[in-house]
Amino acid sequence: KAGVTQTPRYLIKTRGQQVTLSCSPISGHRSVSWYQQTPGQGLQFLFEYFSETQRNKGNFPGRFSGRQFSNSRSEMNVSTLELGDSALYLCASSPSSGSSYNEQFFGPGTRLTVL
Amino acid sequence: ILNVEQSPQSLHVQEGDSTNFTCSFPSSNFYALHWYRWETAKSPEALFVMTLNGDEKKKGRISATLNTKEGYSYLYIKGSQPEDSATYLCAIFQGGKLIFGQGTELSVKP
């Protein structure tokens, strides 16, 4: 089975721009979660999508949004980029939503640099 | 806000040493604890998912214990090898999402 894939792997943007990141989950997985990692911080939960619906949301401003398509692929969008948005963005998939037993299968991440 | 604390932040050991690190969490409303290993330039990979008080899991030289009443989990590595060098993350499942600690960075010198 192919793993979780994320595109692009690296991205450089300037302040004020917007960016869209893409995540393709493992085949058959319907839940996709997004995380942000910045230096000195652990993985911070952004949101989770399941069956094209946002199920959970972390404590991030409204500039961060996402969506999920019928094939379970997910995109994350950040508008009006700020320097502090520079981070590694990871997505993770799992077979279902809401179960504490489900391990997350992570992608390689997208490294976003905001200049 | 739920705080998941991991200690130590980093650890440097020699090949062959055994080591352990801690994950602490509030003990109320516990559902599950996850351990992940994150090697440099790779993706985090799940090691264990633990749900019951007193749970013990083992995978090769790595094992973990869970105490939900006092709110901690230990991860043990027996006879550390250079390939064990990675950041080890624990996370608590709460409110429908995983809340991660900041990780313990392990470096094993040959």
Chai-1 contact restraints between the chains, C-beta under 6 A:
chainA,res_idxA,chainB,res_idxB,connection_type,confidence,min_distance_angstrom,max_distance_angstrom,comment,restraint_id
A,G42,B,F100,contact,1.0,0.0,6.0,A-B,restraint_1
A,G42,B,G101,contact,1.0,0.0,6.0,A-B,restraint_2
A,G42,B,Q102,contact,1.0,0.0,6.0,A-B,restraint_3
A,L43,B,F100,contact,1.0,0.0,6.0,A-B,restraint_4
A,F45,B,K97,contact,1.0,0.0,6.0,A-B,restraint_5
A,N56,B,G96,contact,1.0,0.0,6.0,A-B,restraint_6
A,N56,B,K97,contact,1.0,0.0,6.0,A-B,restraint_7
A,G98,B,G96,contact,1.0,0.0,6.0,A-B,restraint_8
A,S100,B,Y31,contact,1.0,0.0,6.0,A-B,restraint_9
A,S100,B,A32,contact,1.0,0.0,6.0,A-B,restraint_10
A,S100,B,F93,contact,1.0,0.0,6.0,A-B,restraint_11
A,Y101,B,V49,contact,1.0,0.0,6.0,A-B,restraint_12
A,E103,B,A46,contact,1.0,0.0,6.0,A-B,restraint_13
A,E103,B,V49,contact,1.0,0.0,6.0,A-B,restraint_14
A,F106,B,S43,contact,1.0,0.0,6.0,A-B,restraint_15
A,F106,B,P44,contact,1.0,0.0,6.0,A-B,restraint_16
A,P108,B,S43,contact,1.0,0.0,6.0,A-B,restraint_17
